[in-house]
């Protein structure tokens, strides 16, 4: 009976469809985790506990409402991306404004991630700091590696993204465990 059920799942492509949905969901989750969930608290935390909590709750509400609006807009449309949606709903001028804002946002993320990876590698391997132009070399090598993966093997990246997200959650849990002893509730 179990074998028959497994055969049914594979023949009907249910598992393949579920993995396809899961891989795209983790792609979105990984994007949100990187900048939104990990980056915002670090920057907001410098303002203090209560101001940062108010800010983060406001941002969560804003992002949730924005997500609902995007779902509503796409459910009413034949568009498959934001540019097409904006052109369909708001016209070519808004579509072009969106393109410029999108490029500026992606450039900012690119700079943040490249500087973050170079700082991380230099902290993990202090002996690399002695190499002349080590920061620039790390940034160029990582940029070429990541760009090659994204451009030439998007399906590979999409399939591996689930593993990367699970790994990120494990590392995050480990980080919480090893830094727990440094938390001082009276500082809140």
Beta strands, then each sheet from edge to edge (+ up, - down):
end
